[in-house]
């Protein structure tokens, strides 16, 4: 087996790092690579300034990732690079694999993706590998020349004591109230809730408590997962959903998923339809009452089985058996 030159690493992970979700995903990817024997470094840019349009936002972020990746390449001399998010790859300093949840062809329509859509097609053709978090992530682009593999961001059941009973009726994560359509969920809950049932809203402080609604604000990850273990239902009504880690975590922690049929890759949507199609509806009032009053037996056990491909062990196998042999040909980590 060829030896790695002194000071060289196997894989540089260049993360967009603009959201908590992407920071957590990059950390999970790096950990998976390390568990299967690769040496890894993660780089991410410092926070960038806010700008007015999505097209300019993507440019500013892509330029920042380019600078961080260039510095990482100079320092670590990686044998392979993985860019986390298609935005992070748009202005890359060197070709690499792209790990993405969605593409600009879908989530940057019209003027919002005036330059990104064309550049992303070139980058995804030039990449040695495209790692899609969902089988639906690349659907808007059609066929690509680069090899494509499905590599989800891992989701595990949380650790901690299980409550004697689930004492919270419903939980919603509203990190971006507009994108998550907090107003739609609140309007449905006002009609759906009965007695002392509570909807706990997390991820935002921009809400005044009202009857039947409790504001939990922004929580540490462990506290958030402890809340999920107490909840009977997780409710979502996103305008669109790319990967959607929050509903996957809710399923992993035993919640029933009530959701609107939102556009986007949204892997949890397909799972929800398999588990109980009654709970996937634009009629959230009826779906919520169905989940609370008539849950299907064995929902949690079936959800755990469907989540098997999303577990760390499954992702590690994909990284070891499929990703690394392609990124590091002829040389094992």
N, C-alpha and C positions, 0 to 999 in steps of 0.2 A: 504494500500500500504506500503510495507516495506520501512523503512527510510534508506537513504544513510548514512553510517558512516561518522563522522566528518572528513573532509579533503580528502575524497575519491571523485573521479570524475567518470563520466559515461564512457567516451571514451577517450582513448589516441590515437591520430593520429601520427604515426611514418612515417615521410616523408623522401624520398630519398633526395629531395632538391637540386639535382645537376644541374637542369635547371630551367629557369624562368617559363617554362610551368608546371613543377611538383610543384614548390613553389606556383604558383597561384592555381593549382588544389587542393593542400592540404588546402589552405586557404578557397577555396570555399566549400570543404567538411566539414571543421570545422564550417563554417558559417551556412551551411544547418543543421547540427546536432544541433547547438545552436538555430536556428529558430524553430525547432520542440521540444525544451525543454530539450535537453541533456546538461550536463556539459562536457566541452571538453578542452583538452590541446593538443598542437601540439609540437612535438619535431623533430629536424632535426640535422644531424651532421654538424660540421664545414667542409669547403671544404677540399677534400682529394688531395693528390699529384697525378700528372699525371704519369701513368705507360704505358708500351709499348703495351700491348695486351688487347683485350676486355675481355678475361677470367680473367686476373689479375685485370683489372679495376673493373669488377663486384665484385670480391672478396674484394678488398679494400673498395668499396662503401658499400657492404653488412656488412662488419665488422664495419664500421663507424655507420651505422644505428643500428646495434646490440647494440653498446655502448650507443648511444643516447636513444634507447628504454629502455634499462636496467635502465638507470638513471631516465627516465620518470616514469617507473613502480615503482621504489623505492620511488620517490617523491610523486606521485599522487595516487598510489594504484588503478588503473582504474579497472572498472568492465569488460571492453572489450577493445580490441586493434584493430586498423585498420592500416595495413601496406600499405603505398602508393607506389605501383609498386611491381612487383614480385621480382625484385632485392633486394628491401628492406626487403623482407621476408625470403630470402634464409638462413640467419644465425640467425634467430630470437631468442631472449632469452626466449620467451613464445609464445604459439600459439595465433593467432588472425586472423581476417578477412583480406583478401588481395584484394585491389582495384588496378586493373591493366588495362593497355591499350593494351599490347601485351605480348607474352610469348617467352621465350628463344627457345622453339621448332621451332619457326618461324624466329626470328630475330637474333639468334646466331647459324648459321649453322656450321657444321664441327668443327674445332679446336676452333672456337670462343666461343662455348658453351660446351666445353668438360666436365665440371663439373656442369654447371648450369642446363642443361636440366634434368638430373636425380634428382637433389635436388628439382627443382621446382615441379616436379610431386608429390614428397612426401609432400612438403609443401601444395600444393593445395588439396591433399587428406586429410591432417590433419586439414586444416582451417575450422572453424565453418561456414564460408561463403566466397564465392568468388564473388566479385563485379566487373563485366566486363564493361568497358566503352563502348564497342560495342558488338553487338550480334555476331560479327565475331572474337572477341578477342581470344576465346578459341578453335576455330575450329581446329587448328593443333593438339590439345591434345585429341580430342574425348571426351568421357564421363568422368565425375568426380564423386566421391562419395559425395563431399561437395555440399551443395545447391549453386546454381548460380543465380545471379540477374544482370540485366543490369542497371547500374548506371552511366550515362554519366557525364562528367565534364560539369557543366552548361555553357551555352552560351546565352548571352543577347544582344539585339540591344544596341548600344552605345548611350549615351545621348549627346546632343549638337545640335547646329543649323544645320539644313539641308541646303546644298547649293542650290542656285537657279537652278543650273544645274551641272551635273557631268563633270568637266572640265579635268579630268585625264583619259586617255584611259585605262591604265592597271596598276596594282600594283602586285609586287611579294614580298613575304617574303623569304629571303635567309639567315636565321640565321646560317645555316651550308651550305655554297655554294656547297660543294661536294655532300652532301646528298640530297639537294634540286635541284641539277643539274642546277645551274645557267647558266652554259655554254650552255645547251640545250635550255633554255628559251631565252637567248640572241641571239643565232643563229636563232631561229624561229622569234624573233621580228625584226631582221635585214631584214628579207624577208617579214614580214607581215605588218610592220607599213607604214603609208602613211602620207605625208605632215608633219604637226607639232604634230602628235600624239606622246605622251610620255609614256614610261614604267618607272614607279618609282620603284626602287629596295630598299627595306628596310632590316634591320637586319644585315647588314654587311658593313664594310668600305673598304673591299678588292675589289674595283672596280673603274676603271677610267671612268668618264662620256664619253659617245660617242653620236653620232647623234641619237636622238630619245630615249635616256636613261638618266634618272635623278637618281642620287644617294642620297637617303634620310638618309642613315646610320641607326644607332640604335636610335629608338625613344622611348620616354615615352609612356606608354599604351594609355593615352588619346590622344596624338598627332597621334599615329598610327591609332587609330580608327577614328579620324577626317579625316585622309587621305583616309581611306576606304569609308567614306561617300561621298567623292568627286570622287571616281573611278567608272568607268563603268564595268570593268572586273578585276577579280583576277585570275592570271595564276599560275599554279603549275605543276611541273614535277618531283616529288620526286622519288628517287631510290626505296623507299618503304615508307609507312606512317603508323605510329602506330595509334594514335588518330587524330592528325592533327587539333589542335585548330584554326590555322590561317585561313584555308579555311572555317571553320564553322563560325568564326567571320565575314568573308567577306560576306557570305550568309546572316548572320543576319543583316548586314549593307547595304544590297541591291545590292551587286555586283553580276554579272554573274560569275559563276565559270567555267573556262577553265582548264582542267587538263588531264594529261595522265592517262591511266588505271593502276595505280601503284599497286603493291602487298601490303599486309598488311591489318589490320582491316579497316582503313581509312573510317570512316562513311560518310564523306562528298562526297566520290566517289559515293556511292549509291544514295545520294540525287541528285547529279549532273546528274546522268543518268535518274532519274525520271523527273527532271526539263527540260532537253534538251539534249538528247543523242548525238546530233551533236557536243556538246562542250566537249565530253569525247573522246579523240583520241590521238594516237601517232603523228598524223599529226597536230602539234600545229599551223602551219601557217594557214591552212584552218579553224581550230576551232577558232582561234583568229579573223580572218576576218568575220566568221559567227557571232560571238558574237557582234562584233563592227558594222557590216553592217545590220544584220538581226536578232536582238534579238526577242525572242518569247514574245508576249504580256502577261502581268501578271506574269512574271517570279518572281519578287520580292514578290508578294502576295502569290504565291504558295510556295516559299521558306520559308516564315514566317510560313505558316501552317505546313510544314514538320518539321520545327525546334521546334514545340511545345513540343515534348518529351525531348528536350535539355534545356528547360527553367528552371529557378530556382524553379518555382512553381511545376513543374512536378517532379523534382528531390526531392524536399522536401516531396512530397506525398509518393514517393518510400521509402525514409529514414524513415518517420514516420510510414507507414503502413506495410512495409516489412522488412526493415533492423533492426531497433531497437527492434522490438518484438523478432527477432531471436537472436540478440546479447545480449539482456538484458531480458531473459525469466522470466516471472512472476513478473516483476517490471517495471512500467512506469517511464520515466524520471521525 
